[in-house]
């Protein structure tokens, strides 16, 4: 259950924050800040969840980059 959430939620957060700020770098940084806070609090303790977060973050970044480029045209 948590692994699937780790695969989906960070990517969706990047897309959401990019939609709000119209900047994919800011959206990614805000998502990284939230993930860092959750790691610091101890909510994520497994390596495979951490890797899933990174993969999802990367996919979300690439999707939001295309989305911003499309909006700017």
Buried (B, 14 or more C-beta within 10 A) or exposed (E): EEEEEBBBBBBEBBBBBBBEBEBBEBBBBBBBEBBEEEBEEEEBEEEEBBEBBBBBBBBBBEBBBEBBEEEEE
